[in-house]
Amino acid sequence: MAKRVLAVKFVRILWYDASDGPLGWSSLTEPEIQAWMEKPALVLSYGYLVKKTRHYYILAADLCDDLVISRLTKIPVDCVKNMKVIKVPPLRVKGGR
């Protein structure tokens, strides 16, 4: 069976995520609580950019040559601090189309 090159980008996205605070009762004046409230959760994700919409980037951490994917992450566009395309060898997928 012939294989074709899949035109999908591998990216690194730095983005802000929601985060839970410490569990249990806490005082708003505690240093741990103050630090948590001041510092956003910054996440670094790598994956294949399998879909882009006006509102989301959808990454797949795993992509097989039969187009099976796993470990999807949907990142809101407005939460992205920056994104960089990482050069990787092209993926040759099954099927001659």
Summary of the structure (lengths in Angstrom):
residues: 97
radius of gyration: 18.7
end to end distance: 10.8
largest distance: 65.6
contacts: 218
relative contact order: 0.34
helix: 11%
strand: 54%
